[in-house]
Amino acid sequence: TVFSAYIDGIKVYLIDMHHPEQLFNRGAIYGCHDDLARFVLFSEIALHFLAQKESGPDLIHLHDWPTAIIAGLCKESMRPDNTK
């Protein structure tokens, strides 16, 4: 589920992941045995959402290591020879 809101005039999107293993509904953000898999999945879903929009984002905030992979995924998806 994707929610949107305006904060100080800027539209932001919030992604609520519904997953059978409750990947993001555990009472802790970090420190789970599967953190890498959780955040890679989140990053892929965020990019998939952005790809479905008519216009691309003006800014993607990659605040910390859980979302840093988005930079590489985004660069790879924008390559001219990408057939994905």
Backbone as XML, in Angstrom:
<?xml version="1.0"?>
<chain id="A" units="angstrom">
  <residue number="1" name="THR">
    <atom name="N" x="0.849" y="-1.172" z="0.000"/>
    <atom name="CA" x="0.000" y="0.000" z="0.000"/>
    <atom name="C" x="0.893" y="1.233" z="0.000"/>
  </residue>
  <residue number="2" name="VAL">
    <atom name="N" x="0.546" y="2.191" z="-0.838"/>
    <atom name="CA" x="1.301" y="3.438" z="-0.901"/>
    <atom name="C" x="0.388" y="4.571" z="-0.451"/>
  </residue>
  <residue number="3" name="PHE">
    <atom name="N" x="0.878" y="5.339" z="0.493"/>
    <atom name="CA" x="0.165" y="6.515" z="0.980"/>
    <atom name="C" x="0.938" y="7.741" z="0.521"/>
  </residue>
  <residue number="4" name="SER">
    <atom name="N" x="0.238" y="8.834" z="0.302"/>
    <atom name="CA" x="0.931" y="10.073" z="-0.026"/>
    <atom name="C" x="0.427" y="11.173" z="0.898"/>
  </residue>
  <residue number="5" name="ALA">
    <atom name="N" x="1.291" y="12.141" z="1.101"/>
    <atom name="CA" x="0.957" y="13.281" z="1.953"/>
    <atom name="C" x="1.826" y="14.451" z="1.525"/>
  </residue>
  <residue number="6" name="TYR">
    <atom name="N" x="1.417" y="15.621" z="1.932"/>
    <atom name="CA" x="2.227" y="16.817" z="1.701"/>
    <atom name="C" x="2.819" y="17.255" z="3.031"/>
  </residue>
  <residue number="7" name="ILE">
    <atom name="N" x="4.112" y="17.467" z="3.018"/>
    <atom name="CA" x="4.810" y="17.974" z="4.193"/>
    <atom name="C" x="5.516" y="19.250" z="3.767"/>
  </residue>
  <residue number="8" name="ASP">
    <atom name="N" x="5.117" y="20.356" z="4.347"/>
    <atom name="CA" x="5.669" y="21.665" z="3.978"/>
    <atom name="C" x="5.604" y="21.885" z="2.470"/>
  </residue>
  <residue number="9" name="GLY">
    <atom name="N" x="4.497" y="21.472" z="1.849"/>
    <atom name="CA" x="4.303" y="21.690" z="0.424"/>
    <atom name="C" x="4.998" y="20.687" z="-0.484"/>
  </residue>
  <residue number="10" name="ILE">
    <atom name="N" x="5.663" y="19.698" z="0.066"/>
    <atom name="CA" x="6.368" y="18.686" z="-0.726"/>
    <atom name="C" x="5.603" y="17.375" z="-0.624"/>
  </residue>
  <residue number="11" name="LYS">
    <atom name="N" x="5.300" y="16.770" z="-1.771"/>
    <atom name="CA" x="4.583" y="15.500" z="-1.762"/>
    <atom name="C" x="5.551" y="14.371" z="-1.432"/>
  </residue>
  <residue number="12" name="VAL">
    <atom name="N" x="5.194" y="13.572" z="-0.454"/>
    <atom name="CA" x="6.003" y="12.425" z="-0.057"/>
    <atom name="C" x="5.140" y="11.169" z="-0.166"/>
  </residue>
  <residue number="13" name="TYR">
    <atom name="N" x="5.797" y="10.043" z="-0.376"/>
    <atom name="CA" x="5.115" y="8.760" z="-0.471"/>
    <atom name="C" x="5.626" y="7.844" z="0.632"/>
  </residue>
  <residue number="14" name="LEU">
    <atom name="N" x="4.721" y="7.107" z="1.221"/>
    <atom name="CA" x="5.054" y="6.149" z="2.274"/>
    <atom name="C" x="4.582" y="4.776" z="1.814"/>
  </residue>
  <residue number="15" name="ILE">
    <atom name="N" x="5.453" y="3.803" z="1.912"/>
    <atom name="CA" x="5.140" y="2.455" z="1.459"/>
    <atom name="C" x="4.929" y="1.558" z="2.666"/>
  </residue>
  <residue number="16" name="ASP">
    <atom name="N" x="3.770" y="0.926" z="2.711"/>
    <atom name="CA" x="3.458" y="-0.046" z="3.762"/>
    <atom name="C" x="3.520" y="-1.418" z="3.112"/>
  </residue>
  <residue number="17" name="MET">
    <atom name="N" x="4.541" y="-2.175" z="3.481"/>
    <atom name="CA" x="4.750" y="-3.484" z="2.866"/>
    <atom name="C" x="3.911" y="-4.536" z="3.572"/>
  </residue>
  <residue number="18" name="HIS">
    <atom name="N" x="3.109" y="-5.219" z="2.813"/>
    <atom name="CA" x="2.320" y="-6.329" z="3.340"/>
    <atom name="C" x="3.016" y="-7.609" z="2.902"/>
  </residue>
  <residue number="19" name="HIS">
    <atom name="N" x="3.622" y="-8.299" z="3.827"/>
    <atom name="CA" x="4.394" y="-9.487" z="3.498"/>
    <atom name="C" x="4.058" y="-10.575" z="4.505"/>
  </residue>
  <residue number="20" name="PRO">
    <atom name="N" x="3.930" y="-11.815" z="4.060"/>
    <atom name="CA" x="3.551" y="-12.885" z="4.989"/>
    <atom name="C" x="4.525" y="-13.085" z="6.150"/>
  </residue>
  <residue number="21" name="GLU">
    <atom name="N" x="5.775" y="-12.694" z="5.980"/>
    <atom name="CA" x="6.763" y="-12.848" z="7.055"/>
    <atom name="C" x="6.864" y="-11.601" z="7.931"/>
  </residue>
  <residue number="22" name="GLN">
    <atom name="N" x="5.947" y="-10.654" z="7.746"/>
    <atom name="CA" x="5.937" y="-9.421" z="8.539"/>
    <atom name="C" x="7.324" y="-8.763" z="8.544"/>
  </residue>
  <residue number="23" name="LEU">
    <atom name="N" x="7.893" y="-8.569" z="7.379"/>
    <atom name="CA" x="9.253" y="-8.055" z="7.271"/>
    <atom name="C" x="9.457" y="-6.707" z="7.955"/>
  </residue>
  <residue number="24" name="PHE">
    <atom name="N" x="8.429" y="-5.870" z="7.951"/>
    <atom name="CA" x="8.587" y="-4.543" z="8.538"/>
    <atom name="C" x="7.588" y="-4.278" z="9.646"/>
  </residue>
  <residue number="25" name="ASN">
    <atom name="N" x="7.094" y="-5.311" z="10.242"/>
    <atom name="CA" x="6.144" y="-5.185" z="11.344"/>
    <atom name="C" x="6.597" y="-6.086" z="12.481"/>
  </residue>
  <residue number="26" name="ARG">
    <atom name="N" x="7.795" y="-5.793" z="13.001"/>
    <atom name="CA" x="8.409" y="-6.658" z="13.999"/>
    <atom name="C" x="8.715" y="-5.949" z="15.312"/>
  </residue>
  <residue number="27" name="GLY">
    <atom name="N" x="8.449" y="-4.680" z="15.391"/>
    <atom name="CA" x="8.763" y="-3.950" z="16.611"/>
    <atom name="C" x="10.185" y="-3.409" z="16.642"/>
  </residue>
  <residue number="28" name="ALA">
    <atom name="N" x="10.959" y="-3.664" z="15.583"/>
    <atom name="CA" x="12.331" y="-3.156" z="15.478"/>
    <atom name="C" x="12.616" y="-2.870" z="14.010"/>
  </residue>
  <residue number="29" name="ILE">
    <atom name="N" x="13.320" y="-1.800" z="13.746"/>
    <atom name="CA" x="13.665" y="-1.473" z="12.366"/>
    <atom name="C" x="14.938" y="-2.197" z="11.953"/>
  </residue>
  <residue number="30" name="TYR">
    <atom name="N" x="15.936" y="-2.174" z="12.810"/>
    <atom name="CA" x="17.229" y="-2.784" z="12.515"/>
    <atom name="C" x="17.494" y="-3.935" z="13.472"/>
  </residue>
  <residue number="31" name="GLY">
    <atom name="N" x="18.456" y="-4.757" z="13.095"/>
    <atom name="CA" x="18.921" y="-5.801" z="13.997"/>
    <atom name="C" x="18.273" y="-7.152" z="13.793"/>
  </residue>
  <residue number="32" name="CYS">
    <atom name="N" x="17.549" y="-7.328" z="12.710"/>
    <atom name="CA" x="16.954" y="-8.628" z="12.418"/>
    <atom name="C" x="17.935" y="-9.456" z="11.588"/>
  </residue>
  <residue number="33" name="HIS">
    <atom name="N" x="17.809" y="-10.756" z="11.666"/>
    <atom name="CA" x="18.742" y="-11.642" z="10.965"/>
    <atom name="C" x="18.686" y="-11.489" z="9.447"/>
  </residue>
  <residue number="34" name="ASP">
    <atom name="N" x="17.588" y="-10.979" z="8.935"/>
    <atom name="CA" x="17.404" y="-10.858" z="7.490"/>
    <atom name="C" x="17.354" y="-9.403" z="7.013"/>
  </residue>
  <residue number="35" name="ASP">
    <atom name="N" x="18.037" y="-8.518" z="7.715"/>
    <atom name="CA" x="18.004" y="-7.095" z="7.361"/>
    <atom name="C" x="18.360" y="-6.835" z="5.900"/>
  </residue>
  <residue number="36" name="LEU">
    <atom name="N" x="19.398" y="-7.478" z="5.398"/>
    <atom name="CA" x="19.817" y="-7.228" z="4.018"/>
    <atom name="C" x="18.697" y="-7.575" z="3.042"/>
  </residue>
  <residue number="37" name="ALA">
    <atom name="N" x="18.100" y="-8.730" z="3.181"/>
    <atom name="CA" x="17.007" y="-9.142" z="2.287"/>
    <atom name="C" x="15.808" y="-8.209" z="2.424"/>
  </residue>
  <residue number="38" name="ARG">
    <atom name="N" x="15.500" y="-7.795" z="3.641"/>
    <atom name="CA" x="14.362" y="-6.907" z="3.869"/>
    <atom name="C" x="14.527" y="-5.583" z="3.143"/>
  </residue>
  <residue number="39" name="PHE">
    <atom name="N" x="15.701" y="-4.981" z="3.283"/>
    <atom name="CA" x="15.901" y="-3.651" z="2.720"/>
    <atom name="C" x="16.149" y="-3.672" z="1.217"/>
  </residue>
  <residue number="40" name="VAL">
    <atom name="N" x="16.712" y="-4.757" z="0.696"/>
    <atom name="CA" x="16.826" y="-4.879" z="-0.759"/>
    <atom name="C" x="15.425" y="-4.994" z="-1.353"/>
  </residue>
  <residue number="41" name="LEU">
    <atom name="N" x="14.566" y="-5.801" z="-0.749"/>
    <atom name="CA" x="13.191" y="-5.938" z="-1.226"/>
    <atom name="C" x="12.465" y="-4.592" z="-1.173"/>
  </residue>
  <residue number="42" name="PHE">
    <atom name="N" x="12.596" y="-3.883" z="-0.069"/>
    <atom name="CA" x="11.967" y="-2.562" z="0.048"/>
    <atom name="C" x="12.461" y="-1.625" z="-1.053"/>
  </residue>
  <residue number="43" name="SER">
    <atom name="N" x="13.764" y="-1.612" z="-1.299"/>
    <atom name="CA" x="14.344" y="-0.741" z="-2.312"/>
    <atom name="C" x="13.820" y="-1.083" z="-3.698"/>
  </residue>
  <residue number="44" name="GLU">
    <atom name="N" x="13.730" y="-2.367" z="-4.001"/>
    <atom name="CA" x="13.215" y="-2.785" z="-5.301"/>
    <atom name="C" x="11.746" y="-2.369" z="-5.467"/>
  </residue>
  <residue number="45" name="ILE">
    <atom name="N" x="10.952" y="-2.523" z="-4.420"/>
    <atom name="CA" x="9.547" y="-2.146" z="-4.492"/>
    <atom name="C" x="9.403" y="-0.630" z="-4.649"/>
  </residue>
  <residue number="46" name="ALA">
    <atom name="N" x="10.222" y="0.131" z="-3.954"/>
    <atom name="CA" x="10.174" y="1.590" z="-4.085"/>
    <atom name="C" x="10.495" y="2.008" z="-5.517"/>
  </residue>
  <residue number="47" name="LEU">
    <atom name="N" x="11.517" y="1.410" z="-6.114"/>
    <atom name="CA" x="11.854" y="1.741" z="-7.505"/>
    <atom name="C" x="10.760" y="1.293" z="-8.468"/>
  </residue>
  <residue number="48" name="HIS">
    <atom name="N" x="10.165" y="0.153" z="-8.215"/>
    <atom name="CA" x="9.061" y="-0.312" z="-9.057"/>
    <atom name="C" x="7.903" y="0.688" z="-8.994"/>
  </residue>
  <residue number="49" name="PHE">
    <atom name="N" x="7.591" y="1.160" z="-7.802"/>
    <atom name="CA" x="6.541" y="2.169" z="-7.656"/>
    <atom name="C" x="6.878" y="3.423" z="-8.453"/>
  </residue>
  <residue number="50" name="LEU">
    <atom name="N" x="8.099" y="3.898" z="-8.331"/>
    <atom name="CA" x="8.502" y="5.113" z="-9.051"/>
    <atom name="C" x="8.441" y="4.921" z="-10.563"/>
  </residue>
  <residue number="51" name="ALA">
    <atom name="N" x="8.754" y="3.714" z="-11.038"/>
    <atom name="CA" x="8.723" y="3.436" z="-12.475"/>
    <atom name="C" x="7.301" y="3.458" z="-13.024"/>
  </residue>
  <residue number="52" name="GLN">
    <atom name="N" x="6.312" y="3.214" z="-12.171"/>
    <atom name="CA" x="4.914" y="3.199" z="-12.609"/>
    <atom name="C" x="4.320" y="4.601" z="-12.724"/>
  </residue>
  <residue number="53" name="LYS">
    <atom name="N" x="4.985" y="5.584" z="-12.121"/>
    <atom name="CA" x="4.485" y="6.958" z="-12.154"/>
    <atom name="C" x="4.789" y="7.590" z="-13.515"/>
  </residue>
  <residue number="54" name="GLU">
    <atom name="N" x="3.951" y="8.544" z="-13.923"/>
    <atom name="CA" x="4.140" y="9.205" z="-15.206"/>
    <atom name="C" x="5.429" y="10.017" z="-15.271"/>
  </residue>
  <residue number="55" name="SER">
    <atom name="N" x="5.751" y="10.686" z="-14.196"/>
    <atom name="CA" x="6.984" y="11.473" z="-14.176"/>
    <atom name="C" x="7.902" y="10.918" z="-13.091"/>
  </residue>
  <residue number="56" name="GLY">
    <atom name="N" x="9.182" y="10.987" z="-13.364"/>
    <atom name="CA" x="10.152" y="10.488" z="-12.404"/>
    <atom name="C" x="10.275" y="11.406" z="-11.203"/>
  </residue>
  <residue number="57" name="PRO">
    <atom name="N" x="10.934" y="10.948" z="-10.176"/>
    <atom name="CA" x="11.090" y="11.769" z="-8.977"/>
    <atom name="C" x="12.083" y="12.899" z="-9.203"/>
  </residue>
  <residue number="58" name="ASP">
    <atom name="N" x="11.877" y="13.977" z="-8.496"/>
    <atom name="CA" x="12.853" y="15.070" z="-8.497"/>
    <atom name="C" x="14.014" y="14.742" z="-7.575"/>
  </residue>
  <residue number="59" name="LEU">
    <atom name="N" x="13.721" y="13.962" z="-6.548"/>
    <atom name="CA" x="14.726" y="13.663" z="-5.536"/>
    <atom name="C" x="14.411" y="12.314" z="-4.902"/>
  </residue>
  <residue number="60" name="ILE">
    <atom name="N" x="15.437" y="11.510" z="-4.701"/>
    <atom name="CA" x="15.294" y="10.278" z="-3.931"/>
    <atom name="C" x="16.238" y="10.399" z="-2.746"/>
  </residue>
  <residue number="61" name="HIS">
    <atom name="N" x="15.685" y="10.390" z="-1.555"/>
    <atom name="CA" x="16.473" y="10.567" z="-0.344"/>
    <atom name="C" x="16.990" y="9.212" z="0.125"/>
  </residue>
  <residue number="62" name="LEU">
    <atom name="N" x="18.282" y="8.997" z="-0.015"/>
    <atom name="CA" x="18.928" y="7.750" z="0.398"/>
    <atom name="C" x="19.652" y="8.009" z="1.711"/>
  </residue>
  <residue number="63" name="HIS">
    <atom name="N" x="18.888" y="8.011" z="2.770"/>
    <atom name="CA" x="19.353" y="8.476" z="4.064"/>
    <atom name="C" x="20.404" y="7.584" z="4.714"/>
  </residue>
  <residue number="64" name="ASP">
    <atom name="N" x="20.305" y="6.296" z="4.564"/>
    <atom name="CA" x="21.123" y="5.393" z="5.365"/>
    <atom name="C" x="21.383" y="4.124" z="4.558"/>
  </residue>
  <residue number="65" name="TRP">
    <atom name="N" x="22.152" y="3.206" z="5.114"/>
    <atom name="CA" x="22.502" y="1.995" z="4.387"/>
    <atom name="C" x="21.299" y="1.185" z="3.915"/>
  </residue>
  <residue number="66" name="PRO">
    <atom name="N" x="20.153" y="1.165" z="4.608"/>
    <atom name="CA" x="19.045" y="0.345" z="4.118"/>
    <atom name="C" x="18.528" y="0.745" z="2.741"/>
  </residue>
  <residue number="67" name="THR">
    <atom name="N" x="18.718" y="1.993" z="2.351"/>
    <atom name="CA" x="18.233" y="2.432" z="1.048"/>
    <atom name="C" x="19.367" y="2.808" z="0.085"/>
  </residue>
  <residue number="68" name="ALA">
    <atom name="N" x="20.606" y="2.688" z="0.494"/>
    <atom name="CA" x="21.737" y="3.088" z="-0.347"/>
    <atom name="C" x="21.795" y="2.281" z="-1.645"/>
  </residue>
  <residue number="69" name="ILE">
    <atom name="N" x="21.318" y="1.039" z="-1.626"/>
    <atom name="CA" x="21.352" y="0.214" z="-2.832"/>
    <atom name="C" x="20.508" y="0.805" z="-3.958"/>
  </residue>
  <residue number="70" name="ILE">
    <atom name="N" x="19.563" y="1.670" z="-3.619"/>
    <atom name="CA" x="18.714" y="2.287" z="-4.640"/>
    <atom name="C" x="19.558" y="3.045" z="-5.666"/>
  </residue>
  <residue number="71" name="ALA">
    <atom name="N" x="20.631" y="3.668" z="-5.242"/>
    <atom name="CA" x="21.484" y="4.417" z="-6.182"/>
    <atom name="C" x="21.991" y="3.494" z="-7.284"/>
  </residue>
  <residue number="72" name="GLY">
    <atom name="N" x="22.509" y="2.340" z="-6.914"/>
    <atom name="CA" x="22.997" y="1.382" z="-7.903"/>
    <atom name="C" x="21.886" y="0.778" z="-8.729"/>
  </residue>
  <residue number="73" name="LEU">
    <atom name="N" x="20.778" y="0.425" z="-8.097"/>
    <atom name="CA" x="19.643" y="-0.133" z="-8.825"/>
    <atom name="C" x="19.083" y="0.875" z="-9.824"/>
  </residue>
  <residue number="74" name="CYS">
    <atom name="N" x="19.015" y="2.118" z="-9.416"/>
    <atom name="CA" x="18.495" y="3.177" z="-10.282"/>
    <atom name="C" x="19.431" y="3.390" z="-11.477"/>
  </residue>
  <residue number="75" name="LYS">
    <atom name="N" x="20.722" y="3.426" z="-11.207"/>
    <atom name="CA" x="21.693" y="3.617" z="-12.287"/>
    <atom name="C" x="21.605" y="2.460" z="-13.274"/>
  </residue>
  <residue number="76" name="GLU">
    <atom name="N" x="21.498" y="1.241" z="-12.770"/>
    <atom name="CA" x="21.412" y="0.064" z="-13.631"/>
    <atom name="C" x="20.138" y="0.092" z="-14.471"/>
  </residue>
  <residue number="77" name="SER">
    <atom name="N" x="19.035" y="0.496" z="-13.879"/>
    <atom name="CA" x="17.758" y="0.498" z="-14.605"/>
    <atom name="C" x="17.699" y="1.581" z="-15.674"/>
  </residue>
  <residue number="78" name="MET">
    <atom name="N" x="18.575" y="2.579" z="-15.575"/>
    <atom name="CA" x="18.566" y="3.689" z="-16.526"/>
    <atom name="C" x="19.595" y="3.502" z="-17.652"/>
  </residue>
  <residue number="79" name="ARG">
    <atom name="N" x="20.320" y="2.393" z="-17.653"/>
    <atom name="CA" x="21.302" y="2.141" z="-18.703"/>
    <atom name="C" x="20.601" y="1.980" z="-20.048"/>
  </residue>
  <residue number="80" name="PRO">
    <atom name="N" x="21.154" y="2.551" z="-21.096"/>
    <atom name="CA" x="20.527" y="2.460" z="-22.429"/>
    <atom name="C" x="20.338" y="1.026" z="-22.918"/>
  </residue>
  <residue number="81" name="ASP">
    <atom name="N" x="21.244" y="0.122" z="-22.530"/>
    <atom name="CA" x="21.171" y="-1.257" z="-23.023"/>
    <atom name="C" x="20.349" y="-2.158" z="-22.086"/>
  </residue>
  <residue number="82" name="ASN">
    <atom name="N" x="19.685" y="-1.566" z="-21.124"/>
    <atom name="CA" x="18.894" y="-2.342" z="-20.151"/>
    <atom name="C" x="17.669" y="-2.907" z="-20.861"/>
  </residue>
  <residue number="83" name="THR">
    <atom name="N" x="17.468" y="-4.192" z="-20.743"/>
    <atom name="CA" x="16.320" y="-4.839" z="-21.383"/>
    <atom name="C" x="15.302" y="-5.307" z="-20.370"/>
  </residue>
  <residue number="84" name="LYS">
    <atom name="N" x="15.375" y="-4.828" z="-19.160"/>
    <atom name="CA" x="14.438" y="-5.240" z="-18.109"/>
    <atom name="C" x="13.090" y="-4.612" z="-18.320"/>
  </residue>
</chain>
